[in-house]
Amino acid sequence: MPPANPNDSAPRAPSELPCPQCRTRVVWSSENAYRPFCSRRCQLLDLGAWADESHRIGGESAMDEADIDAMLREADRDAPLS
């Protein structure tokens, strides 16, 4: 008889991770509607932080329309005449 495959063992217990907002341990399972958060409150607090730009993804700032217009005007001014 071949040796038992360790991957064929009994189902694993769901992982527990800290809530990104309050750090409470949260079971990662399909029954948790708010995962990775522990509650709707923590989910909404996190969403609010993104909305008011307290949370950001690092990188260069995006240009707004005024910056683009100014850059195009300068490019037109610097373009050689035909």
FIFIKOL-943397 format. One record per residue: residue in one letter; x negated, y, z of N, C-alpha, C in turn; residue number from 1. Coordinates in nm, 2 decimals. Example, Ala and Ser with C-alpha at 12.3 -4.5 7.8 and 13.67 -1.06 7.14 Angstrom:
// FIFIKOL-943397
<site><r>A</r><n_c1>-1.32</n_c1><n_c2>-0.57</n_c2><n_c3>0.78</n_c3><ca_c1>-1.23</ca_c1><ca_c2>-0.45</ca_c2><ca_c3>0.78</ca_c3><c_c1>-1.32</c_c1><c_c2>-0.33</c_c2><c_c3>0.78</c_c3><k>1</k></site>
<site><r>S</r><n_c1>-1.28</n_c1><n_c2>-0.22</n_c2><n_c3>0.71</n_c3><ca_c1>-1.37</ca_c1><ca_c2>-0.11</ca_c2><ca_c3>0.71</ca_c3><c_c1>-1.29</c_c1><c_c2>0.00</c_c2><c_c3>0.79</c_c3><k>2</k></site>
// end
This chain:
// FIFIKOL-943397
<site><r>M</r><n_c1>-0.08</n_c1><n_c2>-0.12</n_c2><n_c3>0.00</n_c3><ca_c1>0.00</ca_c1><ca_c2>0.00</ca_c2><ca_c3>0.00</ca_c3><c_c1>-0.09</c_c1><c_c2>0.12</c_c2><c_c3>0.00</c_c3><k>1</k></site>
<site><r>P</r><n_c1>-0.06</n_c1><n_c2>0.22</n_c2><n_c3>-0.09</n_c3><ca_c1>-0.15</ca_c1><ca_c2>0.34</ca_c2><ca_c3>-0.10</ca_c3><c_c1>-0.13</c_c1><c_c2>0.43</c_c2><c_c3>0.03</c_c3><k>2</k></site>
<site><r>P</r><n_c1>-0.23</n_c1><n_c2>0.51</n_c2><n_c3>0.06</n_c3><ca_c1>-0.22</ca_c1><ca_c2>0.59</ca_c2><ca_c3>0.18</ca_c3><c_c1>-0.11</c_c1><c_c2>0.70</c_c2><c_c3>0.16</c_c3><k>3</k></site>
<site><r>A</r><n_c1>-0.05</n_c1><n_c2>0.74</n_c2><n_c3>0.27</n_c3><ca_c1>0.06</ca_c1><ca_c2>0.84</ca_c2><ca_c3>0.26</ca_c3><c_c1>0.00</c_c1><c_c2>0.97</c_c2><c_c3>0.22</c_c3><k>4</k></site>
<site><r>N</r><n_c1>0.08</n_c1><n_c2>1.04</n_c2><n_c3>0.14</n_c3><ca_c1>0.04</ca_c1><ca_c2>1.17</ca_c2><ca_c3>0.09</ca_c3><c_c1>0.07</c_c1><c_c2>1.27</c_c2><c_c3>0.20</c_c3><k>5</k></site>
<site><r>P</r><n_c1>-0.02</n_c1><n_c2>1.35</n_c2><n_c3>0.25</n_c3><ca_c1>0.01</ca_c1><ca_c2>1.45</ca_c2><ca_c3>0.35</ca_c3><c_c1>0.11</c_c1><c_c2>1.55</c_c2><c_c3>0.31</c_c3><k>6</k></site>
<site><r>N</r><n_c1>0.12</n_c1><n_c2>1.57</n_c2><n_c3>0.18</n_c3><ca_c1>0.22</ca_c1><ca_c2>1.67</ca_c2><ca_c3>0.13</ca_c3><c_c1>0.37</c_c1><c_c2>1.62</c_c2><c_c3>0.13</c_c3><k>7</k></site>
<site><r>D</r><n_c1>0.38</n_c1><n_c2>1.49</n_c2><n_c3>0.15</n_c3><ca_c1>0.51</ca_c1><ca_c2>1.42</ca_c2><ca_c3>0.16</ca_c3><c_c1>0.57</c_c1><c_c2>1.41</c_c2><c_c3>0.30</c_c3><k>8</k></site>
<site><r>S</r><n_c1>0.51</n_c1><n_c2>1.48</n_c2><n_c3>0.39</n_c3><ca_c1>0.56</ca_c1><ca_c2>1.47</ca_c2><ca_c3>0.53</ca_c3><c_c1>0.69</c_c1><c_c2>1.53</c_c2><c_c3>0.55</c_c3><k>9</k></site>
<site><r>A</r><n_c1>0.74</n_c1><n_c2>1.53</n_c2><n_c3>0.67</n_c3><ca_c1>0.87</ca_c1><ca_c2>1.59</ca_c2><ca_c3>0.70</ca_c3><c_c1>0.87</c_c1><c_c2>1.74</c_c2><c_c3>0.67</c_c3><k>10</k></site>
<site><r>P</r><n_c1>0.99</n_c1><n_c2>1.79</n_c2><n_c3>0.64</n_c3><ca_c1>1.00</ca_c1><ca_c2>1.94</ca_c2><ca_c3>0.60</ca_c3><c_c1>0.93</c_c1><c_c2>2.02</c_c2><c_c3>0.71</c_c3><k>11</k></site>
<site><r>R</r><n_c1>0.86</n_c1><n_c2>2.12</n_c2><n_c3>0.66</n_c3><ca_c1>0.79</ca_c1><ca_c2>2.21</ca_c2><ca_c3>0.75</ca_c3><c_c1>0.89</c_c1><c_c2>2.31</c_c2><c_c3>0.82</c_c3><k>12</k></site>
<site><r>A</r><n_c1>0.85</n_c1><n_c2>2.35</n_c2><n_c3>0.94</n_c3><ca_c1>0.93</ca_c1><ca_c2>2.45</ca_c2><ca_c3>1.00</ca_c3><c_c1>0.91</c_c1><c_c2>2.59</c_c2><c_c3>0.93</c_c3><k>13</k></site>
<site><r>P</r><n_c1>1.01</n_c1><n_c2>2.67</n_c2><n_c3>0.92</n_c3><ca_c1>1.00</ca_c1><ca_c2>2.80</ca_c2><ca_c3>0.85</ca_c3><c_c1>0.89</c_c1><c_c2>2.88</c_c2><c_c3>0.92</c_c3><k>14</k></site>
<site><r>S</r><n_c1>0.82</n_c1><n_c2>2.96</n_c2><n_c3>0.84</n_c3><ca_c1>0.72</ca_c1><ca_c2>3.05</ca_c2><ca_c3>0.89</ca_c3><c_c1>0.78</c_c1><c_c2>3.16</c_c2><c_c3>0.97</c_c3><k>15</k></site>
<site><r>E</r><n_c1>0.70</n_c1><n_c2>3.20</n_c2><n_c3>1.07</n_c3><ca_c1>0.73</ca_c1><ca_c2>3.32</ca_c2><ca_c3>1.15</ca_c3><c_c1>0.63</c_c1><c_c2>3.43</c_c2><c_c3>1.12</c_c3><k>16</k></site>
<site><r>L</r><n_c1>0.69</n_c1><n_c2>3.55</n_c2><n_c3>1.09</n_c3><ca_c1>0.60</ca_c1><ca_c2>3.66</ca_c2><ca_c3>1.06</ca_c3><c_c1>0.65</c_c1><c_c2>3.78</c_c2><c_c3>1.14</c_c3><k>17</k></site>
<site><r>P</r><n_c1>0.56</n_c1><n_c2>3.88</n_c2><n_c3>1.16</n_c3><ca_c1>0.61</ca_c1><ca_c2>4.00</ca_c2><ca_c3>1.23</ca_c3><c_c1>0.69</c_c1><c_c2>4.09</c_c2><c_c3>1.14</c_c3><k>18</k></site>
<site><r>C</r><n_c1>0.79</n_c1><n_c2>4.15</n_c2><n_c3>1.20</n_c3><ca_c1>0.88</ca_c1><ca_c2>4.25</ca_c2><ca_c3>1.13</ca_c3><c_c1>0.78</c_c1><c_c2>4.36</c_c2><c_c3>1.09</c_c3><k>19</k></site>
<site><r>P</r><n_c1>0.78</n_c1><n_c2>4.41</n_c2><n_c3>0.96</n_c3><ca_c1>0.70</ca_c1><ca_c2>4.52</ca_c2><ca_c3>0.93</ca_c3><c_c1>0.72</c_c1><c_c2>4.65</c_c2><c_c3>1.00</c_c3><k>20</k></site>
<site><r>Q</r><n_c1>0.84</n_c1><n_c2>4.66</n_c2><n_c3>1.06</n_c3><ca_c1>0.88</ca_c1><ca_c2>4.79</ca_c2><ca_c3>1.13</ca_c3><c_c1>0.85</c_c1><c_c2>4.78</c_c2><c_c3>1.28</c_c3><k>21</k></site>
<site><r>C</r><n_c1>0.90</n_c1><n_c2>4.68</n_c2><n_c3>1.34</n_c3><ca_c1>0.89</ca_c1><ca_c2>4.67</ca_c2><ca_c3>1.49</ca_c3><c_c1>0.80</c_c1><c_c2>4.56</c_c2><c_c3>1.54</c_c3><k>22</k></site>
<site><r>R</r><n_c1>0.74</n_c1><n_c2>4.48</n_c2><n_c3>1.46</n_c3><ca_c1>0.65</ca_c1><ca_c2>4.37</ca_c2><ca_c3>1.49</ca_c3><c_c1>0.71</c_c1><c_c2>4.26</c_c2><c_c3>1.56</c_c3><k>23</k></site>
<site><r>T</r><n_c1>0.85</n_c1><n_c2>4.25</n_c2><n_c3>1.58</n_c3><ca_c1>0.91</ca_c1><ca_c2>4.13</ca_c2><ca_c3>1.64</ca_c3><c_c1>0.89</c_c1><c_c2>4.01</c_c2><c_c3>1.55</c_c3><k>24</k></site>
<site><r>R</r><n_c1>0.87</n_c1><n_c2>3.90</n_c2><n_c3>1.60</n_c3><ca_c1>0.86</ca_c1><ca_c2>3.78</ca_c2><ca_c3>1.52</ca_c3><c_c1>0.99</c_c1><c_c2>3.74</c_c2><c_c3>1.45</c_c3><k>25</k></site>
<site><r>V</r><n_c1>0.98</n_c1><n_c2>3.72</n_c2><n_c3>1.32</n_c3><ca_c1>1.10</ca_c1><ca_c2>3.69</ca_c2><ca_c3>1.24</ca_c3><c_c1>1.08</c_c1><c_c2>3.56</c_c2><c_c3>1.17</c_c3><k>26</k></site>
<site><r>V</r><n_c1>1.18</n_c1><n_c2>3.47</n_c2><n_c3>1.17</n_c3><ca_c1>1.17</ca_c1><ca_c2>3.35</ca_c2><ca_c3>1.10</ca_c3><c_c1>1.20</c_c1><c_c2>3.38</c_c2><c_c3>0.95</c_c3><k>27</k></site>
<site><r>W</r><n_c1>1.11</n_c1><n_c2>3.33</n_c2><n_c3>0.86</n_c3><ca_c1>1.13</ca_c1><ca_c2>3.35</ca_c2><ca_c3>0.72</ca_c3><c_c1>1.21</c_c1><c_c2>3.24</c_c2><c_c3>0.66</c_c3><k>28</k></site>
<site><r>S</r><n_c1>1.34</n_c1><n_c2>3.26</n_c2><n_c3>0.65</n_c3><ca_c1>1.43</ca_c1><ca_c2>3.16</ca_c2><ca_c3>0.60</ca_c3><c_c1>1.54</c_c1><c_c2>3.22</c_c2><c_c3>0.52</c_c3><k>29</k></site>
<site><r>S</r><n_c1>1.61</n_c1><n_c2>3.15</n_c2><n_c3>0.44</n_c3><ca_c1>1.72</ca_c1><ca_c2>3.20</ca_c2><ca_c3>0.36</ca_c3><c_c1>1.84</c_c1><c_c2>3.25</c_c2><c_c3>0.45</c_c3><k>30</k></site>
<site><r>E</r><n_c1>1.84</n_c1><n_c2>3.20</n_c2><n_c3>0.57</n_c3><ca_c1>1.95</ca_c1><ca_c2>3.24</ca_c2><ca_c3>0.66</ca_c3><c_c1>1.93</c_c1><c_c2>3.39</c_c2><c_c3>0.71</c_c3><k>31</k></site>
<site><r>N</r><n_c1>1.81</n_c1><n_c2>3.44</n_c2><n_c3>0.71</n_c3><ca_c1>1.78</ca_c1><ca_c2>3.57</ca_c2><ca_c3>0.75</ca_c3><c_c1>1.80</c_c1><c_c2>3.67</c_c2><c_c3>0.64</c_c3><k>32</k></site>
<site><r>A</r><n_c1>1.91</n_c1><n_c2>3.73</n_c2><n_c3>0.63</n_c3><ca_c1>1.95</ca_c1><ca_c2>3.83</ca_c2><ca_c3>0.53</ca_c3><c_c1>1.86</c_c1><c_c2>3.95</c_c2><c_c3>0.52</c_c3><k>33</k></site>
<site><r>Y</r><n_c1>1.79</n_c1><n_c2>3.98</n_c2><n_c3>0.63</n_c3><ca_c1>1.71</ca_c1><ca_c2>4.10</ca_c2><ca_c3>0.63</ca_c3><c_c1>1.56</c_c1><c_c2>4.08</c_c2><c_c3>0.62</c_c3><k>34</k></site>
<site><r>R</r><n_c1>1.52</n_c1><n_c2>3.95</n_c2><n_c3>0.59</n_c3><ca_c1>1.38</ca_c1><ca_c2>3.92</ca_c2><ca_c3>0.58</ca_c3><c_c1>1.31</c_c1><c_c2>4.01</c_c2><c_c3>0.48</c_c3><k>35</k></site>
<site><r>P</r><n_c1>1.19</n_c1><n_c2>4.06</n_c2><n_c3>0.51</n_c3><ca_c1>1.10</ca_c1><ca_c2>4.03</ca_c2><ca_c3>0.62</ca_c3><c_c1>1.13</c_c1><c_c2>4.10</c_c2><c_c3>0.74</c_c3><k>36</k></site>
<site><r>F</r><n_c1>1.24</n_c1><n_c2>4.18</n_c2><n_c3>0.75</n_c3><ca_c1>1.27</ca_c1><ca_c2>4.26</ca_c2><ca_c3>0.87</ca_c3><c_c1>1.35</c_c1><c_c2>4.17</c_c2><c_c3>0.96</c_c3><k>37</k></site>
<site><r>C</r><n_c1>1.36</n_c1><n_c2>4.22</n_c2><n_c3>1.09</n_c3><ca_c1>1.43</ca_c1><ca_c2>4.14</ca_c2><ca_c3>1.19</ca_c3><c_c1>1.58</c_c1><c_c2>4.18</c_c2><c_c3>1.19</c_c3><k>38</k></site>
<site><r>S</r><n_c1>1.61</n_c1><n_c2>4.30</n_c2><n_c3>1.14</n_c3><ca_c1>1.75</ca_c1><ca_c2>4.35</ca_c2><ca_c3>1.15</ca_c3><c_c1>1.78</c_c1><c_c2>4.46</c_c2><c_c3>1.04</c_c3><k>39</k></site>
<site><r>R</r><n_c1>1.90</n_c1><n_c2>4.49</n_c2><n_c3>1.02</n_c3><ca_c1>1.94</ca_c1><ca_c2>4.59</ca_c2><ca_c3>0.92</ca_c3><c_c1>1.88</c_c1><c_c2>4.73</c_c2><c_c3>0.97</c_c3><k>40</k></site>
<site><r>R</r><n_c1>1.87</n_c1><n_c2>4.75</n_c2><n_c3>1.10</n_c3><ca_c1>1.82</ca_c1><ca_c2>4.88</ca_c2><ca_c3>1.15</ca_c3><c_c1>1.67</c_c1><c_c2>4.89</c_c2><c_c3>1.10</c_c3><k>41</k></site>
<site><r>C</r><n_c1>1.59</n_c1><n_c2>4.79</n_c2><n_c3>1.12</n_c3><ca_c1>1.45</ca_c1><ca_c2>4.80</ca_c2><ca_c3>1.08</ca_c3><c_c1>1.44</c_c1><c_c2>4.81</c_c2><c_c3>0.93</c_c3><k>42</k></site>
<site><r>Q</r><n_c1>1.53</n_c1><n_c2>4.74</n_c2><n_c3>0.85</n_c3><ca_c1>1.53</ca_c1><ca_c2>4.75</ca_c2><ca_c3>0.71</ca_c3><c_c1>1.55</c_c1><c_c2>4.89</c_c2><c_c3>0.66</c_c3><k>43</k></site>
<site><r>L</r><n_c1>1.65</n_c1><n_c2>4.96</n_c2><n_c3>0.73</n_c3><ca_c1>1.69</ca_c1><ca_c2>5.10</ca_c2><ca_c3>0.69</ca_c3><c_c1>1.58</c_c1><c_c2>5.20</c_c2><c_c3>0.73</c_c3><k>44</k></site>
<site><r>L</r><n_c1>1.52</n_c1><n_c2>5.17</n_c2><n_c3>0.85</n_c3><ca_c1>1.41</ca_c1><ca_c2>5.26</ca_c2><ca_c3>0.89</ca_c3><c_c1>1.30</c_c1><c_c2>5.26</c_c2><c_c3>0.79</c_c3><k>45</k></site>
<site><r>D</r><n_c1>1.26</n_c1><n_c2>5.14</n_c2><n_c3>0.74</n_c3><ca_c1>1.16</ca_c1><ca_c2>5.13</ca_c2><ca_c3>0.64</ca_c3><c_c1>1.20</c_c1><c_c2>5.20</c_c2><c_c3>0.51</c_c3><k>46</k></site>
<site><r>L</r><n_c1>1.32</n_c1><n_c2>5.17</n_c2><n_c3>0.47</n_c3><ca_c1>1.37</ca_c1><ca_c2>5.24</ca_c2><ca_c3>0.34</ca_c3><c_c1>1.36</c_c1><c_c2>5.39</c_c2><c_c3>0.36</c_c3><k>47</k></site>
<site><r>G</r><n_c1>1.40</n_c1><n_c2>5.44</n_c2><n_c3>0.47</n_c3><ca_c1>1.39</ca_c1><ca_c2>5.59</ca_c2><ca_c3>0.50</ca_c3><c_c1>1.25</c_c1><c_c2>5.64</c_c2><c_c3>0.49</c_c3><k>48</k></site>
<site><r>A</r><n_c1>1.16</n_c1><n_c2>5.56</n_c2><n_c3>0.54</n_c3><ca_c1>1.02</ca_c1><ca_c2>5.60</ca_c2><ca_c3>0.54</ca_c3><c_c1>0.97</c_c1><c_c2>5.61</c_c2><c_c3>0.40</c_c3><k>49</k></site>
<site><r>W</r><n_c1>1.01</n_c1><n_c2>5.52</n_c2><n_c3>0.31</n_c3><ca_c1>0.97</ca_c1><ca_c2>5.53</ca_c2><ca_c3>0.17</ca_c3><c_c1>1.04</c_c1><c_c2>5.65</c_c2><c_c3>0.11</c_c3><k>50</k></site>
<site><r>A</r><n_c1>1.17</n_c1><n_c2>5.68</n_c2><n_c3>0.14</n_c3><ca_c1>1.24</ca_c1><ca_c2>5.79</ca_c2><ca_c3>0.08</ca_c3><c_c1>1.18</c_c1><c_c2>5.92</c_c2><c_c3>0.11</c_c3><k>51</k></site>
<site><r>D</r><n_c1>1.14</n_c1><n_c2>5.94</n_c2><n_c3>0.24</n_c3><ca_c1>1.08</ca_c1><ca_c2>6.07</ca_c2><ca_c3>0.28</ca_c3><c_c1>0.93</c_c1><c_c2>6.07</c_c2><c_c3>0.26</c_c3><k>52</k></site>
<site><r>E</r><n_c1>0.88</n_c1><n_c2>5.97</n_c2><n_c3>0.19</n_c3><ca_c1>0.73</ca_c1><ca_c2>5.96</ca_c2><ca_c3>0.15</ca_c3><c_c1>0.64</c_c1><c_c2>5.95</c_c2><c_c3>0.26</c_c3><k>53</k></site>
<site><r>S</r><n_c1>0.69</n_c1><n_c2>5.89</n_c2><n_c3>0.38</n_c3><ca_c1>0.59</ca_c1><ca_c2>5.86</ca_c2><ca_c3>0.49</ca_c3><c_c1>0.51</c_c1><c_c2>5.74</c_c2><c_c3>0.45</c_c3><k>54</k></site>
<site><r>H</r><n_c1>0.57</n_c1><n_c2>5.65</n_c2><n_c3>0.38</n_c3><ca_c1>0.50</ca_c1><ca_c2>5.53</ca_c2><ca_c3>0.32</ca_c3><c_c1>0.47</c_c1><c_c2>5.57</c_c2><c_c3>0.18</c_c3><k>55</k></site>
<site><r>R</r><n_c1>0.35</n_c1><n_c2>5.53</n_c2><n_c3>0.13</n_c3><ca_c1>0.31</ca_c1><ca_c2>5.56</ca_c2><ca_c3>0.00</ca_c3><c_c1>0.21</c_c1><c_c2>5.45</c_c2><c_c3>-0.05</c_c3><k>56</k></site>
<site><r>I</r><n_c1>0.21</n_c1><n_c2>5.43</n_c2><n_c3>-0.18</n_c3><ca_c1>0.11</ca_c1><ca_c2>5.34</ca_c2><ca_c3>-0.24</ca_c3><c_c1>-0.01</c_c1><c_c2>5.43</c_c2><c_c3>-0.28</c_c3><k>57</k></site>
<site><r>G</r><n_c1>-0.13</n_c1><n_c2>5.40</n_c2><n_c3>-0.24</n_c3><ca_c1>-0.24</ca_c1><ca_c2>5.48</ca_c2><ca_c3>-0.26</ca_c3><c_c1>-0.27</c_c1><c_c2>5.50</c_c2><c_c3>-0.41</c_c3><k>58</k></site>
<site><r>G</r><n_c1>-0.33</n_c1><n_c2>5.61</n_c2><n_c3>-0.45</n_c3><ca_c1>-0.36</ca_c1><ca_c2>5.63</ca_c2><ca_c3>-0.59</ca_c3><c_c1>-0.35</c_c1><c_c2>5.78</c_c2><c_c3>-0.62</c_c3><k>59</k></site>
<site><r>E</r><n_c1>-0.38</n_c1><n_c2>5.80</n_c2><n_c3>-0.75</n_c3><ca_c1>-0.37</ca_c1><ca_c2>5.94</ca_c2><ca_c3>-0.80</ca_c3><c_c1>-0.23</c_c1><c_c2>5.99</c_c2><c_c3>-0.80</c_c3><k>60</k></site>
<site><r>S</r><n_c1>-0.21</n_c1><n_c2>6.11</n_c2><n_c3>-0.77</n_c3><ca_c1>-0.07</ca_c1><ca_c2>6.17</ca_c2><ca_c3>-0.78</ca_c3><c_c1>-0.02</c_c1><c_c2>6.17</c_c2><c_c3>-0.92</c_c3><k>61</k></site>
<site><r>A</r><n_c1>0.10</n_c1><n_c2>6.15</n_c2><n_c3>-0.94</n_c3><ca_c1>0.16</ca_c1><ca_c2>6.16</ca_c2><ca_c3>-1.08</ca_c3><c_c1>0.17</c_c1><c_c2>6.30</c_c2><c_c3>-1.12</c_c3><k>62</k></site>
<site><r>M</r><n_c1>0.17</n_c1><n_c2>6.33</n_c2><n_c3>-1.24</n_c3><ca_c1>0.18</ca_c1><ca_c2>6.47</ca_c2><ca_c3>-1.29</ca_c3><c_c1>0.33</c_c1><c_c2>6.50</c_c2><c_c3>-1.31</c_c3><k>63</k></site>
<site><r>D</r><n_c1>0.37</n_c1><n_c2>6.62</n_c2><n_c3>-1.27</n_c3><ca_c1>0.50</ca_c1><ca_c2>6.66</ca_c2><ca_c3>-1.29</ca_c3><c_c1>0.51</c_c1><c_c2>6.74</c_c2><c_c3>-1.43</c_c3><k>64</k></site>
<site><r>E</r><n_c1>0.63</n_c1><n_c2>6.77</n_c2><n_c3>-1.47</n_c3><ca_c1>0.65</ca_c1><ca_c2>6.83</ca_c2><ca_c3>-1.61</ca_c3><c_c1>0.57</c_c1><c_c2>6.96</c_c2><c_c3>-1.62</c_c3><k>65</k></site>
<site><r>A</r><n_c1>0.56</n_c1><n_c2>7.04</n_c2><n_c3>-1.52</n_c3><ca_c1>0.49</ca_c1><ca_c2>7.17</ca_c2><ca_c3>-1.52</ca_c3><c_c1>0.34</c_c1><c_c2>7.14</c_c2><c_c3>-1.55</c_c3><k>66</k></site>
<site><r>D</r><n_c1>0.28</n_c1><n_c2>7.04</n_c2><n_c3>-1.49</n_c3><ca_c1>0.14</ca_c1><ca_c2>7.01</ca_c2><ca_c3>-1.51</ca_c3><c_c1>0.12</c_c1><c_c2>6.96</c_c2><c_c3>-1.66</c_c3><k>67</k></site>
<site><r>I</r><n_c1>0.21</n_c1><n_c2>6.88</n_c2><n_c3>-1.71</n_c3><ca_c1>0.20</ca_c1><ca_c2>6.83</ca_c2><ca_c3>-1.84</ca_c3><c_c1>0.21</c_c1><c_c2>6.95</c_c2><c_c3>-1.94</c_c3><k>68</k></site>
<site><r>D</r><n_c1>0.31</n_c1><n_c2>7.04</n_c2><n_c3>-1.92</n_c3><ca_c1>0.33</ca_c1><ca_c2>7.15</ca_c2><ca_c3>-2.01</ca_c3><c_c1>0.20</c_c1><c_c2>7.24</c_c2><c_c3>-2.01</c_c3><k>69</k></site>
<site><r>A</r><n_c1>0.14</n_c1><n_c2>7.26</n_c2><n_c3>-1.89</n_c3><ca_c1>0.02</ca_c1><ca_c2>7.35</ca_c2><ca_c3>-1.89</ca_c3><c_c1>-0.09</c_c1><c_c2>7.28</c_c2><c_c3>-1.96</c_c3><k>70</k></site>
<site><r>M</r><n_c1>-0.11</n_c1><n_c2>7.15</n_c2><n_c3>-1.94</n_c3><ca_c1>-0.21</ca_c1><ca_c2>7.07</ca_c2><ca_c3>-2.01</ca_c3><c_c1>-0.20</c_c1><c_c2>7.08</c_c2><c_c3>-2.16</c_c3><k>71</k></site>
<site><r>L</r><n_c1>-0.07</n_c1><n_c2>7.07</n_c2><n_c3>-2.21</n_c3><ca_c1>-0.05</ca_c1><ca_c2>7.07</ca_c2><ca_c3>-2.35</ca_c3><c_c1>-0.07</c_c1><c_c2>7.21</c_c2><c_c3>-2.41</c_c3><k>72</k></site>
<site><r>R</r><n_c1>-0.04</n_c1><n_c2>7.32</n_c2><n_c3>-2.33</n_c3><ca_c1>-0.07</ca_c1><ca_c2>7.45</ca_c2><ca_c3>-2.38</ca_c3><c_c1>-0.22</c_c1><c_c2>7.48</c_c2><c_c3>-2.39</c_c3><k>73</k></site>
<site><r>E</r><n_c1>-0.29</n_c1><n_c2>7.43</n_c2><n_c3>-2.29</n_c3><ca_c1>-0.44</ca_c1><ca_c2>7.44</ca_c2><ca_c3>-2.30</ca_c3><c_c1>-0.50</c_c1><c_c2>7.36</c_c2><c_c3>-2.41</c_c3><k>74</k></site>
<site><r>A</r><n_c1>-0.45</n_c1><n_c2>7.24</n_c2><n_c3>-2.44</n_c3><ca_c1>-0.50</ca_c1><ca_c2>7.16</ca_c2><ca_c3>-2.55</ca_c3><c_c1>-0.47</c_c1><c_c2>7.23</c_c2><c_c3>-2.68</c_c3><k>75</k></site>
<site><r>D</r><n_c1>-0.35</n_c1><n_c2>7.29</n_c2><n_c3>-2.69</n_c3><ca_c1>-0.32</ca_c1><ca_c2>7.37</ca_c2><ca_c3>-2.82</ca_c3><c_c1>-0.41</c_c1><c_c2>7.49</c_c2><c_c3>-2.83</c_c3><k>76</k></site>
<site><r>R</r><n_c1>-0.45</n_c1><n_c2>7.55</n_c2><n_c3>-2.72</n_c3><ca_c1>-0.54</ca_c1><ca_c2>7.67</ca_c2><ca_c3>-2.73</ca_c3><c_c1>-0.68</c_c1><c_c2>7.63</c_c2><c_c3>-2.77</c_c3><k>77</k></site>
<site><r>D</r><n_c1>-0.72</n_c1><n_c2>7.51</n_c2><n_c3>-2.72</n_c3><ca_c1>-0.86</ca_c1><ca_c2>7.46</ca_c2><ca_c3>-2.74</ca_c3><c_c1>-0.87</c_c1><c_c2>7.39</c_c2><c_c3>-2.88</c_c3><k>78</k></site>
<site><r>A</r><n_c1>-0.76</n_c1><n_c2>7.36</n_c2><n_c3>-2.94</n_c3><ca_c1>-0.77</ca_c1><ca_c2>7.28</ca_c2><ca_c3>-3.07</ca_c3><c_c1>-0.83</c_c1><c_c2>7.36</c_c2><c_c3>-3.18</c_c3><k>79</k></site>
<site><r>P</r><n_c1>-0.92</n_c1><n_c2>7.30</n_c2><n_c3>-3.25</n_c3><ca_c1>-0.98</ca_c1><ca_c2>7.37</ca_c2><ca_c3>-3.36</ca_c3><c_c1>-0.88</c_c1><c_c2>7.41</c_c2><c_c3>-3.47</c_c3><k>80</k></site>
<site><r>L</r><n_c1>-0.90</n_c1><n_c2>7.52</n_c2><n_c3>-3.54</n_c3><ca_c1>-0.81</ca_c1><ca_c2>7.56</ca_c2><ca_c3>-3.65</ca_c3><c_c1>-0.85</c_c1><c_c2>7.48</c_c2><c_c3>-3.77</c_c3><k>81</k></site>
<site><r>S</r><n_c1>-0.76</n_c1><n_c2>7.44</n_c2><n_c3>-3.85</n_c3><ca_c1>-0.79</ca_c1><ca_c2>7.36</ca_c2><ca_c3>-3.97</ca_c3><c_c1>-0.85</c_c1><c_c2>7.45</c_c2><c_c3>-4.08</c_c3><k>82</k></site>
// end
